[in-house]
Each structure stands twice: as C-alpha cells, then as structure tokens.
C-alpha cells in the first residue's frame, strides 16, 4: 500500500529565503524577501555592529553603515530573564 499523501497547510510551511547578488563579483548575498517575510525585525544593510551590555546582560545592538545608525535593537530583562526585544 502506498504511503498517504501529506497535505501541507500553513503550520507545516517552513520559511524560505531567496538571495540575490548585485554583481557576479559581489560576495555579500542579500536576502531578497527578508523585509517582506519579517518586516518588524528586518535589519537594513550595515557594516558595523556595536553591542552594549548592562550588568553583564546584552541590552542594545546598534547597526551602522558608514557611522550612521541604521537600526537599534533594545533587549529588556526582568529578574534576569529576557522579556522584550524591540527594534527602532
């Protein structure tokens, strides 16, 4: 007896990312659909990441391009547990 066919619905679907290069020589592939798939936490192009810590906990991540901040991710903790991640 043949195996039954599986019907895929949205909980079964895995995210797919497509990548594109601007030129053949470009070594940095860019996610083509990343902003569309997850616009809330999509990080824009950057060349530097600055990590900030408070009392041993990572509390802020700054993404910069040519010294200009492109995005900031702020992490909040309650009783030592990570409780919030916000991008601005």
C-alpha positions as CSV (number, residue, x, y, z in Angstrom):
1,X,0.0,0.0,0.0
2,X,1.3,3.4,-0.9
3,X,2.1,6.0,1.7
4,X,-0.7,8.5,2.1
5,X,-0.1,12.0,0.7
6,X,0.6,14.7,3.3
7,X,-1.5,17.8,2.9
8,X,0.6,20.9,3.8
9,X,-1.1,23.8,5.5
10,X,0.4,26.9,6.9
11,X,1.7,25.4,10.2
12,X,3.7,22.9,8.1
13,X,5.3,25.5,5.8
14,X,8.9,26.4,6.5
15,X,10.1,29.9,5.7
16,X,12.1,30.3,2.5
17,X,14.6,33.0,1.9
18,X,15.8,33.9,-1.6
19,X,19.1,35.6,-2.0
20,X,20.4,37.9,-4.8
21,X,23.8,39.3,-5.6
22,X,24.1,42.8,-7.2
23,X,27.0,41.6,-9.4
24,X,28.8,38.4,-10.1
25,X,31.8,39.7,-8.0
26,X,29.6,40.6,-5.1
27,X,30.5,38.4,-2.1
28,X,27.6,39.6,0.0
29,X,24.3,37.9,-0.9
30,X,21.3,39.9,0.2
31,X,18.0,38.4,1.3
32,X,15.6,39.2,-1.4
33,X,12.4,38.7,0.5
34,X,13.5,39.2,4.1
35,X,11.8,42.6,4.6
36,X,8.6,41.1,3.1
37,X,8.7,38.0,5.2
38,X,9.6,39.7,8.5
39,X,9.4,43.5,8.2
40,X,9.3,44.0,12.0
41,X,12.9,42.8,12.8
42,X,14.5,43.1,9.3
43,X,17.8,44.8,9.8
44,X,18.9,47.1,7.0
45,X,22.3,46.9,5.3
46,X,25.1,47.6,7.8
47,X,28.9,47.4,8.1
48,X,29.3,47.6,11.9
49,X,27.5,46.1,14.9
50,X,28.0,47.7,18.3
51,X,27.0,45.6,21.3
52,X,26.2,47.3,24.7
53,X,25.9,45.5,28.0
54,X,24.4,46.4,31.4
55,X,25.3,44.3,34.4
56,X,26.5,41.5,32.1
57,X,23.3,41.4,30.0
58,X,23.3,42.4,26.3
59,X,20.9,45.4,26.3
60,X,21.4,47.1,23.0
61,X,22.6,46.3,19.5
62,X,23.4,49.2,17.1
63,X,23.7,48.5,13.4
64,X,25.6,51.2,11.5
65,X,26.6,51.9,7.9
66,X,29.4,54.4,7.4
67,X,29.0,55.6,11.0
68,X,25.2,56.3,10.5
69,X,22.9,54.2,12.7
70,X,20.6,52.1,10.5
71,X,18.7,50.3,13.3
72,X,18.9,49.7,17.1
73,X,17.6,46.6,18.8
74,X,16.9,47.0,22.6
75,X,16.7,44.0,24.8
76,X,14.9,44.2,28.2
77,X,15.2,41.8,31.2
78,X,13.1,41.0,34.2
79,X,14.7,39.1,37.0
80,X,17.5,38.0,34.7
81,X,15.1,36.7,32.0
82,X,14.9,38.3,28.5
83,X,11.4,39.7,28.3
84,X,11.4,42.1,25.4
85,X,13.2,42.7,22.1
86,X,12.4,46.0,20.3
87,X,13.8,47.3,17.0
88,X,13.8,51.1,16.3
